[in-house]
């Protein structure tokens, strides 16, 4: 069953499973037809879902165009999130990027495709590593004051930059980031080093893209998996997202083993695990077929035993490195807390 939670430190209620629509449209060679996308959208809404995620670049704008049609008559019931920054290849150096010009042009184009007057949650899609945080946050605040955007979020940026931007916004009285979107899954836990603690400190809601690691966690890429189960990671330039195969295979087998004990699919196990993260995470689920969405939404009903979580955590564990492991050393804790480290809880 889909439940709801507040977005960051706001009063906006969003579903605890978000529907990602990068698959809406066949422009990239592996997406859903309009009819199938409509079935996926309607089923998600029928199950109580209200949180929809897209981007200006997804399927060359087709994703936003289809959503504009699908939302007709009930726009107010949807928490609509889209993004700016990315642009198709061309000769305009300002077509993409985080700067004000890119933002203002992108938001107007998205509003037209989406057939709406406002965007509920507007994400900066990827940090461009050059635009000053002051420019980004002031431009976002202008859009909020104009009523074209209600809330803002940040995707794919380092923790130090997000912290800088949010601190600056709070100091200046501008709108700050309510959400953080990152790659996070059992196969990609490195955000636990800096991004998750930062989000917890700022009270930001975390949404995870690729929560199934591009299908890796379903086991479809295991050497002994049934033939014909390939996915987006096969070709289309997506193979560059693959991590270490030995690590991925070990984690996938642990997910499958837990799923067999619980009578759940591997996808359901991997998605349900996100609810037990240090900071609970909203998975962004993208489905090409309605059957995939049905399976993914059933993850809300998966309940783990302590043994299940331990097995998953051990199979996917990463080294936190410095300074986290340094802080955990008994000698260091003893010095920091005057010998009372075992009696002080953070």
C-alpha positions in Angstrom: 0.0 0.0 0.0 1.3 3.4 -0.9 1.7 5.8 2.0 2.6 9.5 2.2 5.3 11.6 3.8 6.2 15.2 3.9 8.6 16.6 1.4 11.6 17.9 3.4 10.7 20.5 5.9 7.6 21.5 4.0 3.9 20.5 4.4 3.7 19.0 0.9 2.5 15.3 1.1 4.1 13.0 -1.4 3.8 9.3 -2.1 6.5 7.1 -0.6 7.0 5.5 -4.0 7.6 7.9 -6.9 6.8 7.1 -10.5 9.7 7.9 -12.8 8.8 8.6 -16.4 12.1 8.4 -18.3 10.5 5.4 -20.0 7.5 7.4 -21.3 8.0 7.5 -25.1 10.0 5.5 -27.6 12.3 8.2 -28.8 15.4 6.6 -27.2 14.7 3.1 -28.5 13.7 1.3 -25.3 10.7 3.2 -23.8 7.0 2.7 -23.6 4.4 3.4 -26.2 1.9 6.1 -25.5 -0.8 3.5 -24.7 1.4 1.5 -22.4 2.6 4.7 -20.6 -1.0 5.7 -20.1 -1.7 2.3 -18.5 1.3 2.7 -16.2 0.3 6.3 -15.2 -3.4 5.3 -14.5 -2.5 2.3 -12.5 0.0 4.2 -10.3 -2.7 6.8 -9.6 -5.3 4.2 -8.9 -3.0 2.7 -6.3 -2.9 6.1 -4.5 0.3 7.4 -6.1 0.6 11.2 -6.5 4.4 11.8 -7.0 5.5 11.9 -10.7 9.1 12.5 -11.8 10.2 13.6 -15.2 12.8 15.9 -16.9 13.0 18.2 -19.8 15.4 15.9 -21.6 13.6 12.6 -21.1 12.8 11.0 -24.4 13.6 14.3 -26.1 10.6 16.0 -24.3 8.1 13.3 -25.1 7.9 12.3 -21.5 6.7 15.8 -20.4 4.3 16.0 -23.4 2.6 12.7 -22.6 2.3 13.7 -18.9 0.7 17.0 -20.0 -2.0 15.0 -21.7 -2.4 12.4 -19.0 -2.8 15.0 -16.2 -5.7 16.8 -17.9 -8.6 17.2 -15.6 -6.8 16.4 -12.4 -3.5 18.4 -12.4 -4.1 19.6 -8.8 -4.0 16.0 -7.6 -0.5 15.4 -8.9 2.8 16.4 -7.3 4.7 17.0 -10.5 8.5 17.1 -10.5 10.6 17.9 -13.5 14.2 19.0 -14.0 16.5 21.4 -15.9 20.2 21.5 -16.9 20.6 18.9 -19.6 20.0 19.6 -23.3 20.5 17.8 -26.6 23.8 18.1 -28.4 24.0 21.3 -30.5 25.9 24.5 -31.1 24.4 26.6 -28.3 26.8 26.7 -25.3 24.0 28.0 -23.0 21.4 25.4 -24.0 22.4 23.3 -21.0 24.0 24.1 -17.6 22.8 25.4 -14.2 22.9 29.1 -15.1 19.9 31.4 -14.9 19.5 31.6 -18.7 19.3 27.8 -19.0 16.9 27.6 -16.0 14.5 30.3 -17.3 14.4 28.9 -20.8 14.0 25.3 -19.6 11.2 26.0 -17.2 9.1 27.9 -19.9 9.6 25.0 -22.3 8.6 22.4 -19.7 5.5 24.4 -18.7 4.3 24.4 -22.3 4.9 20.7 -22.8 3.3 19.8 -19.5 0.3 22.0 -20.2 0.4 23.5 -16.7 1.0 26.9 -15.1 3.3 25.6 -12.4 5.7 22.9 -11.4 5.4 21.4 -7.9 9.0 20.4 -7.5 11.8 21.7 -9.8 15.1 19.9 -9.7 18.5 21.1 -10.8 19.4 17.9 -12.7 23.2 17.7 -12.6 25.8 20.1 -11.1 27.6 21.7 -14.0 30.7 22.5 -11.8 30.9 26.1 -13.0 27.8 28.1 -12.1 28.0 29.9 -8.7 25.6 28.7 -6.1 24.4 32.3 -5.6 23.2 32.5 -9.1 21.4 29.1 -8.9 19.6 29.8 -5.6 18.6 33.3 -6.5 17.1 32.2 -9.8 15.2 29.4 -8.1 13.8 31.8 -5.6 12.7 34.1 -8.4 10.7 31.2 -10.0 9.1 30.4 -6.6 8.1 34.1 -6.1 6.7 34.1 -9.6 4.5 31.1 -8.8 5.9 29.0 -11.6 7.6 26.7 -9.1 6.5 25.7 -5.6 9.4 23.8 -4.2 13.0 23.1 -5.4 15.4 20.2 -5.3 18.9 19.2 -6.2 20.0 16.1 -8.0 23.5 14.6 -8.7 25.7 17.1 -6.8 28.3 16.7 -4.1 27.3 17.1 -0.5 29.6 20.1 0.1 27.9 22.1 -2.8 24.4 21.3 -1.6 25.3 22.3 1.9 26.8 25.6 0.7 23.8 26.3 -1.5 21.2 25.6 1.2 23.1 27.5 3.9 23.4 30.5 1.5 19.6 30.4 0.7 18.7 30.2 4.4 21.0 33.1 5.2 19.6 35.3 2.4 15.9 34.3 3.0 15.7 32.5 -0.3 14.0 29.2 -1.1 16.1 26.3 -0.1 16.3 22.7 -1.4 13.6 20.5 0.1 14.7 17.3 -1.7 17.8 15.5 -2.8 17.8 13.1 -5.7 20.7 10.7 -6.0 21.7 7.2 -7.3 21.2 5.0 -4.3 20.6 1.2 -4.0 22.0 -1.9 -2.5 24.5 -1.8 -5.4 25.4 1.9 -4.9 25.7 2.8 -1.2 28.5 5.4 -1.4 26.1 8.2 -0.7 26.1 7.0 2.9 29.5 8.6 3.3 28.4 12.3 2.9 25.1 12.8 1.0 22.8 11.0 3.4 24.2 12.6 6.5 24.0 16.0 4.8 20.4 15.4 3.8 19.4 14.4 7.3 21.1 17.5 8.7 19.1 19.8 6.4 15.9 17.8 6.7 15.8 17.0 3.0 13.7 14.2 1.5 15.8 11.8 -0.5 14.6 10.2 -3.7 16.7 7.5 -5.4 17.1 7.0 -9.1 18.1 3.6 -10.4 17.0 1.9 -7.1 17.3 -1.5 -8.9 20.7 -0.5 -10.3 19.4 -0.7 -13.8 18.0 -4.1 -13.3 21.2 -5.5 -11.8 19.4 -6.3 -8.5 16.8 -8.3 -10.2 19.4 -10.8 -11.2 18.8 -10.5 -14.9 22.5 -9.9 -15.6 23.8 -12.9 -13.7 25.7 -15.4 -15.9 23.2 -18.1 -15.1 20.1 -15.9 -15.6 17.6 -17.1 -18.3 18.5 -15.8 -21.7 16.5 -12.9 -23.2 16.3 -11.0 -20.0 18.6 -8.2 -21.0 17.6 -4.6 -20.2 18.6 -1.0 -20.6 22.2 -1.7 -19.4 22.7 -3.8 -22.5 23.7 -1.3 -25.2 22.2 2.2 -25.7 25.3 3.6 -24.0 24.0 2.6 -20.6 26.7 -0.1 -20.0 28.9 2.7 -18.6 26.7 2.8 -15.5 27.8 -0.8 -14.6 29.9 -1.2 -11.5 32.2 -4.1 -10.5 30.5 -7.2 -11.8 31.7 -9.5 -9.0 30.3 -7.1 -6.4 27.0 -6.7 -8.3 26.6 -10.4 -8.7 27.2 -11.1 -5.0 24.6 -8.5 -4.0 22.1 -9.7 -6.6 22.4 -13.3 -5.3 21.8 -12.0 -1.7 18.7 -10.2 -2.8 17.4 -13.3 -4.6 18.0 -15.4 -1.6 16.1 -13.1 0.7 13.3 -12.8 -1.8 12.9 -16.6 -1.9 12.5 -16.8 1.9 10.0 -14.0 1.9 8.1 -15.1 -1.2 8.9 -11.7 -2.8 10.5 -10.8 -6.1 14.1 -9.5 -6.1 12.8 -6.1 -7.2 10.5 -6.0 -4.3 13.2 -6.8 -1.9 15.6 -4.2 -3.3 13.0 -1.5 -3.2 11.7 -2.4 0.3 15.3 -2.2 1.6 15.4 1.6 0.9 12.8 2.1 3.6 15.4 0.9 6.2 18.2 3.3 5.1 19.8 5.7 7.6 17.5 8.3 6.2 14.4 6.6 4.6 14.5 6.9 0.9 11.7 7.3 -1.7 12.5 5.0 -4.7 11.8 6.4 -8.2 10.5 3.4 -10.1 10.5 3.5 -13.8 8.6 0.8 -15.7 8.4 0.0 -19.4 5.5 -2.4 -18.9 2.5 -2.3 -16.6 3.5 -5.7 -15.1 6.8 -4.2 -13.9 5.0 -1.4 -12.1 2.6 -3.8 -10.5 5.5 -5.9 -9.2 7.4 -2.8 -8.0 4.5 -1.3 -6.1 4.0 -4.5 -4.2 7.4 -3.8 -2.5 5.4 -1.6 -0.1 4.0 -4.8 1.6 7.4 -6.5 2.1 8.4 -6.9 5.7 11.9 -7.9 6.7 13.2 -9.9 9.6 16.4 -8.8 11.3 18.3 -11.7 9.5 17.1 -10.4 6.1 18.4 -6.9 6.7 21.7 -8.2 8.1 22.2 -10.4 5.1 21.5 -7.6 2.6 23.6 -5.1 4.5 26.6 -7.4 4.7 26.5 -8.3 1.1 26.4 -4.7 0.0 28.5 -3.1 2.7 31.0 -0.4 1.7 34.0 1.1 3.5 33.0 4.5 4.8 36.7 5.6 4.9 38.0 8.7 6.5 36.8 10.5 8.7 33.9 8.1 9.5 36.1 5.1 10.4 38.5 7.4 12.3 35.7 8.7 14.5 34.6 5.1 15.3 38.0 4.1 16.6 37.8 3.3 20.4 40.9 5.4 21.1 39.5 8.4 19.3 36.1 8.1 21.0 37.8 7.7 24.3 39.7 11.0 23.8 36.7 12.9 22.4 34.4 11.9 25.2 36.8 11.8 28.1 36.7 8.1 28.5 32.8 8.0 28.4 32.4 7.2 24.7 30.5 4.0 25.5 27.9 6.0 27.5 27.3 8.9 25.2 24.9 8.5 22.3 24.9 10.9 19.3 
